[in-house]
């Protein structure tokens, strides 16, 4: 199984690199920025007791 995976990786190594680069660019544009996800105001947190 690992041998087949290694052969695939060697045969299509540049395609794999290009796909990773495209995915990194696409995700950086599609996902929200970290500053928009985090909040400096913790007053909105709701603490519950179990």
N, C-alpha and C positions, 0 to 999 in steps of 0.2 A: 504494500500500500504506500509506504513512504518512498519507495523507489519510483512508483508511478507519479506521485506528487512532485518529486524532484525532477523527473523528466519533463513534466508539464511546466514547472517553474523555469527550467533552463530553456525550454523551447520558446516560451512566451514571456521571457523576462522583461523585454522592453514594453510589451503591451501592459504587463502588470504595473510597471513603473508609471506609465502614462495614466492608467486608470486611477492609481493612488493620487497622482497630482491633480487630476480632474476632480476627484472626490474631495480632496482637501480644499480646493478652490470653491467648489459648489457648496460645501458645508459651511465654509466661512462666510459665504454670502447669504445663505438661507437661514442659518441659525441665528438667534438673537445674540447681541453682544453680552459679555459678562456683566458690564455695568448696568444694563437694563434688567438683568435677572436678579442681581443682588440688590438689597435695600439697606440703606444706612439707618433707617428708622425701624427699630425692633418693637415698637409699640403695637404693631399690627399682629404680633404673634399671640396666639391663644394658647394658654397653658391649661391643660386638663389633668385631672387626677384620675388615676386608674383604680 
